[in-house]
Amino acid sequence: YGTGAFVLAHAGSQRPVVPDGLVASVAWDLGEHAGDHDPFAYCFEGSAFIAGAAIQWLRDQLGIIEHAAELEGLAAQAAMGAEGLSLIPAFVGLGSPFWDDSARGALVGITRGSGRAQLASATIDALAFEVAAMTRAMASAGIALDELRLDGGASVMDTLAARLADAAQLTVVRPTSLETTATGAGLLAGLAEGVVGSLEELSATYEIDTTRHPDPDPTLSELGYQAWIDALERTRNWA
């Protein structure tokens, strides 16, 4: 998760048949450094245009929090989560797997009881559901994911990890270091220069901080996700 967008990627050594709504790109070509591994890998990639930037919007435009770190605590004040509130952060259109640049953001399901805590909870839901939409696109193409690995600033929220695990029905893992992109680039550079001796040594640097398993009964999460998808469909063709 970045401040503006996040990318979900799944790598493999076979040339991919691209699921609807996602794109295929080259993940890496390790060449002579691959050892016994396949040197070349493709990846499926999904990108949401607005992720952490939705939290910035709550802070900078609405003023309901002073610091991004306050979001999870505020959401916890809502006894029943978002209470039917759905936030669609399509501020610049919708990314994967919807690809609709005419869509615009919406807040659907507002009642007299909707307040700051419910909006905070709905924002966390939106981040989780954006990822779940991508994993479901992969699943529909027969791509089996073992787990999701989080990184970036928003991933510090345990609530987000739990809701994502439920919505995607996948185990969610958060590492001790959240700067995965920079770390990965550095490690691959180290592999190329011989500082890192092998892919096994590189892989061993990944340290798990938190693991969240999905609720075996996804009924409530699924109801929330389907309500969010219904709200999302109402944001189309605005621009």
C-alpha positions, -999 to 999 in steps of 0.1 A, spaced: 0 0 0 14 34 -10 0 67 -1 -18 70 -34 -22 35 -48 -13 -1 -42 -3 -29 -64 -11 -66 -61 12 -89 -80 14 -127 -83 45 -141 -100 50 -173 -119 74 -188 -144 48 -197 -171 36 -172 -196 3 -160 -180 -33 -161 -193 -43 -127 -180 -74 -126 -158 -101 -101 -167 -93 -67 -152 -56 -74 -145 -25 -69 -165 6 -91 -171 42 -78 -169 77 -91 -164 84 -97 -127 122 -104 -130 149 -120 -151 177 -131 -127 198 -146 -155 229 -164 -142 221 -155 -107 190 -177 -106 210 -209 -100 186 -239 -101 156 -216 -102 138 -204 -134 156 -171 -141 125 -155 -157 91 -148 -141 59 -130 -152 35 -115 -129 -2 -106 -128 -6 -71 -115 -36 -52 -102 -35 -15 -92 -59 6 -73 -55 43 -79 -65 54 -44 -56 35 -12 -36 54 15 -46 87 -2 -82 80 10 -68 83 46 -51 115 36 -84 128 23 -100 121 57 -72 140 74 -65 169 50 -99 176 34 -124 165 60 -104 170 91 -118 140 110 -83 129 120 -52 149 126 -28 120 119 -31 89 97 -22 67 127 -55 78 144 -77 61 119 -77 26 134 -85 38 169 -113 60 156 -128 31 136 -127 10 168 -152 34 183 -179 22 159 -195 -7 178 -208 -24 147 -181 -14 121 -192 8 92 -229 1 100 -239 -1 64 -217 28 52 -197 21 20 -169 44 8 -159 41 -28 -126 60 -31 -128 65 -69 -115 100 -67 -96 96 -100 -116 67 -114 -114 30 -107 -84 8 -112 -82 -30 -112 -102 -49 -119 -129 -24 -129 -109 1 -151 -134 29 -153 -119 64 -155 -154 79 -156 -162 68 -120 -160 92 -91 -160 87 -53 -191 81 -33 -203 76 2 -234 54 2 -256 42 30 -255 74 52 -280 74 81 -286 97 110 -262 75 130 -233 78 106 -204 97 120 -166 100 121 -161 65 135 -183 48 109 -166 67 81 -132 56 94 -144 20 95 -158 23 60 -124 36 48 -106 6 62 -133 -17 45 -127 1 12 -90 -7 13 -96 -43 21 -123 -47 -5 -102 -31 -33 -76 -59 -28 -103 -86 -24 -117 -76 -58 -83 -83 -74 -78 -116 -56 -113 -127 -68 -104 -118 -103 -73 -140 -100 -94 -168 -85 -119 -166 -113 -91 -173 -137 -80 -204 -117 -50 -187 -100 -47 -201 -65 -31 -178 -40 -15 -192 -8 -13 -159 11 -12 -122 9 18 -103 20 13 -67 31 36 -38 31 35 0 32 21 25 57 -15 14 59 -6 -22 66 3 -14 102 -34 -15 110 -43 -49 124 -80 -41 116 -71 -38 79 -52 -71 79 -81 -89 96 -108 -75 73 -86 -82 42 -81 -118 54 -119 -122 57 -128 -105 24 -102 -124 4 -105 -156 24 -68 -158 24 -41 -158 51 -26 -123 54 10 -118 65 27 -86 75 65 -85 77 87 -67 103 99 -43 76 71 -25 57 95 -10 30 93 -41 8 99 -24 -25 131 -7 -14 142 -38 4 136 -60 -26 155 -37 -49 184 -36 -25 185 -74 -21 184 -80 -58 212 -55 -63 231 -74 -36 225 -107 -54 238 -92 -86 270 -80 -68 275 -111 -48 267 -95 -14 237 -119 -12 249 -154 -20 217 -171 -33 179 -168 -36 176 -189 -5 197 -165 15 176 -136 0 143 -153 10 155 -159 45 156 -122 51 118 -120 51 107 -119 87 70 -122 97 56 -98 123 19 -107 121 -3 -134 105 -40 -132 102 -62 -161 92 -96 -156 76 -128 -162 95 -141 -197 85 -176 -182 83 -173 -153 58 -210 -145 58 -208 -110 74 -177 -101 54 -193 -112 22 -225 -91 29 -202 -61 34 -183 -68 2 -214 -72 -19 -229 -40 -5 -196 -23 -14 -197 -37 -49 -233 -25 -53 -223 10 -41 -193 9 -65 -216 2 -95 -234 35 -87 -203 55 -92 -199 47 -129 -203 73 -157 -200 104 -136 -172 121 -155 
